[in-house]
Amino acid sequence: MVFMRMQTRSSSISRANANMQRAAQLIGKHVESMRVSVARDPTAWPPRDTMFTDPDFADLKLKRVVAGAISPKDGAVLATVRRIDLTVSWGIHRLDTMKVTTYVSRTF
């Protein structure tokens, strides 16, 4: 009985780690894809809010929210920079989510 509990716990921890790693890979892949699309097509700037499901990781859902960026120096709006909030979720629990905020420039 103790072995089964430990094995179940170990299995769920491994699954959680695998989901976090896949989520990080999906975010990296998505940011690179966004960079390439802006480089190829200038009309793709600025990025837009979107929901995305990668065919390789069907259980992972990515949500992208785009907002304006504000200069930390003087509080002015930066016209060529956007704040991107990327949220990847893979379950229904609070810890089944990874959120990354990054800033992108038109020339990134």
Beta strands, then each sheet from edge to edge (+ up, - down):
strand 1: 50-53
strand 2: 61-70
strand 3: 77-89
strand 4: 97-105
sheet 1: 1+ 2- 3+ 4-
end
